[in-house]
Amino acid sequence: MNYFELFQIPVQLKVDTAPLSKKFFELSRKVHPDYFVNEGSVSQAEALEKSAMLNKAFKTFQSADETIKYVLQLKDLLEEEEKYGLPPVFLMEVLEINEQLMDADNHSPEEQINLQLTIDNLQSEIYAPVKEIVEYYNEDTITEKELLQVKEYYYKKKYLDRIRRQLAGMA
């Protein structure tokens, strides 16, 4: 059983988290290990396993990036700790941002804001080609080629998120 089956929702790259909380609490009441203390050890172990899976699924769905990662893993298109080769053009853009970031200690707050805007613009640029795929994902019509585009976006975004954390640490 995967996380989507557990929550009885279709596979999607962007999960609406608003109704998810209600479903999470409803499922928690059914599978929480405390309700199985008088059951046998097999039932207790199953409840513990389901509860752990439920918690992990809920946490995954709270993060857009983790949801994308999970779907790509479900489709066997992403492996844990995979070394993914990004396009040289993107890597050059990131290198330029990193060089600006190294000099950011000496920059004024305005220059740090400009660096943040540069990162935001690049984020928008890399999301544009996959926006419709992510937001309107349909398991019946999605192609592997489209999912591979999402995978590239996922890895590019990880790079940008790392830079964002460095920049935030300077503030």
C-alpha positions, 0 to 999 in steps of 0.5 A: 500500500502506498501513501495515496492508497492509504489516504484514499486519494489519487496519485498527484504531485501537488496534494491539497493539504486542507482536507488531508488533516481531517483524513489523517485524524480519522485514520489515526483513530483507526490505527493508533497502537493505543487502541490495540493494547488488548490485542495480540502481538501481531495486531499490535505490530500491524497497528504500529506499522500502519501508524508509522506509515500514516505519520510518514505519509502525512509528513510527506504530503505536507511538503511539495518537494517530498511529495514530488520525490515520493511520486518519482520514487513510486514510478522508479524514476528516482533513487535515494542519494542518486547522483543526478547530472544537471544541465551545464547552463543551469550549473553555470547560473548556480555557480554565478549565484554562489560567487555572489553569495560568497561575496554577500558578507560584504554586500549591503542588505539591498544587494542581498535582497537582489540576490534573493530576487535572482534566486526567486527568478531562477526558481520561477524559470525552472518551474514554468516548464513543469507547472502544468504537469505538477499542478494537473498531474493525471496518472492515466495521461502522464508520460515518462518524459514529463515525469523526467522533466519533473525530476530535473526540476526537483534536482534544480530546486534542491540546488536553489533551496540549498543556496536559499538556506545559505543566504538566510543564514547570513541575515 
